[in-house]
Structure formats: C-alpha cells, structure tokens
Amino acid sequence: MEDKSEFWAEVSTVVVTPVAIAAGLAKGAYDASTDNGAFIEGFNSAARPIISAGKNFGAEHGPAITKGVVGGAAGALGARIVHAGLRHLKL
C-alpha cells in the first residue's frame, strides 16, 4: 500500500486554488462571450484539472515535502546555534 499524505494533498490544493480560479475565470468568460458554452462549463473545464493535479502532487510527494521542511528547519536552527556560539567565542 502506498503512503499517501492527506495533509500535503490538502495544502497543495489550497496553494494551487488561486491559479485554478484565475484560469477558470478566464476560460469561463471566454467561452461565455464567444458562445462556446456556458461560463460554468468553461470554468470547471479549466479549474478542475489544476486542482486535481495539485492534490495528487501533494499526496504523492508528501514524505519528500515533509523531509524538506523538517530538514530546512533543522538546518536553520543549527545555523542559529552555531552563529550564537561563535559570537560569544573570542579568538
């Protein structure tokens, strides 16, 4: 069974939502103004694939994202500790 990260799937969905909305608005407005279909159909045809791809990306790559976030935080904390220690060390 694959390890799917529901947390990162939801985070990725939230991150791509503004792009999906903008694409949906553009496609829906174009379709409605050129009589290529209803606004909602154009909106959904552009927005849904973007949101779905974002969710799938987060679910598939959740462990790697977590490792990157934790590794980055540990590196930043370690750098602060070393910097503070070197500041008090007088050579």
HELIX and SHEET records of a PDB file:
HELIX    1   1 GLU A    6  SER A   33  1                                  28    
HELIX    2   2 PHE A   39  HIS A   88  1                                  50    
END                                                                             
